[in-house]
Amino acid sequence: MSWQQRIEKTLYQRQQQGLLRRRSAVTLSTQATLRSGTQLFTHFSSNDYLGLSQHPSVIDAWCKGAQQWGTGAGASGHVTGYSPTHQQLEQTLASWLGFPRAILFTSGFAANQALVFALAESNDTLIADKLMHASLQEAAALSPAQYRRYPHNSVEGLTRQLAATESENCLVITEGVFSMDGDSAPLSAIDALCQSKQAWLMVDDAHGIGVVGEEGRGSCAQQNVQPDILVVTFGKALGVGGAAILCSDAVAQYIEQVARHLIYSTAFPAAQAQAVLASIDLVRHHPEFRQQLIRNIDLFRQRCRDREIPLTDSITAIQPIIIGDNHRTLAVAEALKTAGYWVQAIRPPTVPVGSARLRITLSAAHSELQIDGLVEALSHAL
């Protein structure tokens, strides 16, 4: 089969299965709205959980950073792309989150893959939650290490996998808050188990950082856990972009020597680092953003219960509504758009087959009126 035939076959199959993905050019604005073409929508598909991507202080920090440092880093951080602002951000992150070192990456995807490829060798074992992010699934599968998975959030399943592992080096990988289900990992139990088995623990807290824990320090701080390695991203609750690995000084030095995603990528702009610093300052010193988000989550869940709309057990900003069938999920999402609400339909392979869903994400920027309107539209569309 030629490439052209293979491409056409794949596209046709995706279309027939309700799995074809399309991008839409949209214009984001304040008050949790976006514009697509000529239509204005209330936006319930963003990971901007605190609304900080539109905050004047964050925008001003980026603009001033661009004026001072220019619009691009110009090189890898190992060459000339590492500025005093990048250094300040790493030091701030390490101090805020309680680690000796932080190392910046262009994205969470890059940070996760860099870490796995840097650490994993043929005699090692990686044990990961079955629903961990695609970046980690792919890296673990492509690494030379043995790769095992345990049932989602199952401490018993992890116990069995650890008992069956003979490797001297074992890395257990989980997320803090899972991106599609919105539930939280039992980090305290997982950490205790890892310590008893002398395994390292890595937590990807992309959807927890900034949102939970004292000063928004994330899932690990909330559960009083200090993993060996923590990955945080800046494109969700912090409202900017980029990521960091938090770790020991020795691990940081090792990553600086061998992580290809770090060594061979142009660093993100210093202006971006300055914006992230401004966002961290808001998260740390303005708990009202998190408090408003909690109120909005509670309001949404109560309104759905009043309407008998089925929900999962998630108490985070991620509120999935499982529908199952791909075509029906697309139809419900389209009905919501007709009513003026932008909610993304999530289908396999992002989620398991048969669990297509609406992934509703709440923000501190949503008003009570917007949430009420969404629930009303949902009650008619489902």
N, C-alpha and C positions, 0 to 999 in steps of 0.2 A: 504494500500500500504506500503510495507516494505521500510526501508531506502535505500536499494540497488536499488529497483525498482524506487523510487523517484529520486535518483541520476541519474540513467541511463536515465530516462524520461527527466529530466531537461537538461542534456547534449545533448541529441538528439534534443530537441526542440531548444536549443541555436544554434546548428549546422545548423539546417534547416532554422532558421530565420536570419542567418548571424550575430549572436551575441556572438559566442564562442570566448573567450579571451585566448590568449596564451602569455607567456613571452618569450623573447629572451635574451640570454646572450650576452651582447655586451661590447666592450672595448672602453671607451671614450678617446678622445685625444684632443690636442689643435687644433686651427683653425676650430672649429665646425665640426669635423669629428668623426665618430665612425666605429669600425670594428665588423662585425658579421661573424663568421666563417673566411673565407679567403677573404671576400669582404670588401672593404672600401667604406663608404657612406658619403655624406655630410649630416649633421645632422640638421633637421628642426623640431624636436619634443622635445626640451629641454626647461625647464623653467629657465635655466641659462642665463638670459636675458643680462647680462653684461659680460659674459664669465669669471667671477671671480673664478669659481670652479677650473680653471686651472692656476690662477695667482700665480706667484712664491712667492709673499709676503704672500698670504693666506696659501699656502702649507707649507712654511717655518714656519709660526706661529704655525700651527698644529704640525709639527714635533718637534719644540722646546717645545711646550706644553706637548707633550707625553714624551719627555725626562725629563721634570721637574715634571710632575704630574702623569705619567703613562698613560695607555691606557683606563682605565675605572674609573668611579666615585666610584664604589664599593658598593653604597648604595643610598637610597633615600636622597634627600636634607634635610629631616627632621632628618636624622640620622647622617651620616658623608659624604654625597655626595655633599655638598655645599662648594665649595672652595672660596678663595679670588678672583679667576678669574671669577667664576660665579657671585660673588657679584659685581665685577667691570663691567661685561657685563650688569647686571641689571641697575646699576647706569648710565652707558653710554647711554643705551637705553632711560631711563627716561629723561635724560638731552637733548638728541638729539631730541626726539619726543615731549617734553614738557609736561610730566606727572609726578606726584609725585612719582609713583612707577612702576616698571616692575617686573614681575614674570616669570621665565623661565619654559618651558615645552619641552618634548621630540619631539613633533610634533605639527603642526597646528591642526590636527585632535583631538589630546588630549587636547589642549588648548581650542578649541571650545566646546568640549563636557564637559570638566571640568567646564567651566564657566556656561553653561546652567543648568547643573545638580546642581551646587552649588546655583544658584540664584532662579530657578523656583520652586514655590510651587503651591498648588492647587487653590489658590485664585488669582494667577497672570495670565497675558496674554502675550504671545509671538506673535509678528506680524513680519513676515519675507517676504522678496522678494521671489517670486515663484522660482527663479533660484539660490537661495543660495546653498552653498556647501553641499554635502551629509552629512558631519560631523554634520552640524547644523540642517539639515532636520531631521536626525535620532534622535539627542538629543532632539529637540523640540517635536517630535512625541512621544518619550518615557517619557518625563517629565510629572509631574502631572498637569502642567499649561495648560490653554486653549491655543490652537495653531491655529493661523489664518495666511493666506498668502494673499499677494496683487500682482496684475499683475506686471510683471517685469518692474522695474524703473518707476512705475506709482505713482506719487505724489497724483493724484486724488484717485487712489485705496487705497493708504495708508490712506488718509484722511477719506474715508468711513469706513475703518476698525477701525481707532481710534475713530470715532464718535460712533461706535457700541459697544465700549468696556466700561464696567463698572468697571473693576478692578482698585484698587488703584495703583497697580504696573504693569506697562506695559513696555516691552522691545521691541524696534524696531530693527530688525537685517537686515543688508545688507552687501554686499561686496563693496569694493572700485572699483576694476577692476574685472569683472566677468571672471572666468577661462575658460569658453568654448566659450563665445561670444566676449570677449575682449572689451566690452563696459564699460563705467564708470557710476557709480550711481550718480544721482543729489544730492550730499550730502548736499549742502548748503540749498536747499529747504526742504530736509528731516529733517535736523537738526532744521531749523526754525519751522517746523511743530511739531517736538517732544517737543521743548521748549514751544510752545504754549499750548500743551496738557499735559505738565509735565510728558512726557514719557522719559525713558532712551533710548539712542542710542548706539548700538554696531556696530562697523565696522570691518569686516574681510578684511584686506588689504594685503593679501598674495601676490597678483600679482601687487600691486602698490608700496609697500615699496622698496626703492632703485632705482626705475625707474622714478617716477614722483615727482614733487615738488622740492622746493629749497633744496639743499643738499640731494636729494633723500628721503625726509621725507615722501613721499607717497601721497595718494589721499586726505586725510583729510587736510594736510598742503597746498596742491595745491588749495583746495577750501575754505581755511580759516575756517575750522571746527574743533572743539574740542569735539569729542564724549565722552560719559561717559566711554566707554570701547573700546579699540582698540586692535585688535589681529594682530600681524605681524609674519611672518615666515622667516626663514633664509635659506631655501632650494631652493629659486627661485633666485631673483636678487643678493642676498648675496652669493650664491654659496656654502653654507655649509649644515646646517641642524638644526632642532630645531625650537622653536617658543617662543613667549612671549605674555603675557597679560599686557597691559598698562592701568592704572586705578588710582583711588584715593588711599590714604594711608589706609582708612578704608576698602575699597573693597579688597585691597591686603591682609590686615590682615585676613579678613574673608575667602578669598580663601585659605590662608595658613592653616586655621583651618578645612575647610570642603571639599576641592577639592580632591576627591579620586585619580584622575589621577596624582596629584602632590604628595600626601602623600605616595601612595603605588607603585610608579614607581621609579626604579633606575634612578638617574639623568644622563643626557648625560655627556660625559667626559669633564674635565676641558680643555683638549687640543682642543676640539671642540669649547668651549667658546672662547679660545684664537684666534682661526681661525676666528670666527665671528667678534671679535673685530678688527682684521686686515682688514676684508672685509668692515666693517662700516667705518673705516678710509679711505679706498680707495674711497668708495661711496661719502663720505662727501667732500673730498679734490681733487677729480679727476673727474670733470664734463665731461671730454672728453669721458668717457665710455657712459654716457647717450646721449651725443651729437651724438656719432657714431651710437647708436641704433636708434635715431630719423632719421638720414640720411638713415639708412638701411630700416626702415619702409616706409619712403617716396619713396625710390627707388623701393621697392617691389610693392607698390600700383600703382606707375606710370607705371611700366613695365606690370602689370596686366591689367591696363586700355588700354595700347597700344595693348594688345593681346585680349581685350574684354573678359577677364576672370572675372566672376562675384564675387564681394567682398561684405562684409557687411560694415557697417559704422565705424567699429573699427579703431581707430588711434593708438592703443597700439601695443605691440609686438605680441599679439595674433591675428592672421589673419585667421579666419575660412573661409573655402569655403564649403558652404552648398550644399550637393548633394541630400540627402533625402533617397534614397534606400540603405539599408544596404549592399547588395551584390555588387552593383555598386561602393559604396564607397570603399569597400575592393578591388575591381578590380583596381580602380584608384590608390590606395595606392600601390598595388603590381606592377603596371606599373611604378610608380615612383621609386620603389626600383630597378626594372630592369634597369632603367636609372641611378641609383647610388644615389638616394635621399631618405632619410629616413624621411617619413612623416606619422604620426599615423592616422589611421582611428578611429574616435570616434563615437560610436553608443549608442543607448538606453541600459541601463537606465541612462547612464551618461548625455545624452542630451534627449530632448523630442522625442517621437516616430515620425518618418517621417522627422527628421532633422539631420540624420547621416551626418557627415562632415569630411573633412580633417582639422585638427587643426595644422596650420602652425605657428610655433613660431620663431620669429626673434631674433637675438642676435647681440651685438656689435662685436662679434667675426667673423661674416660672412663677406666675401669679396663681392665686386660688382660682380665678376666673378661667385661666388657661387649662388648669387641671380638671376643673369641672366640665369644661367643654370637651376635653379629650374623652373623659369617661362617658359622657353622653353619646359621643360619636361611636365609641366602642360598643356600647350597649345596642346600638342599631346595626353595626357592621358585623358583629359576631353571630 
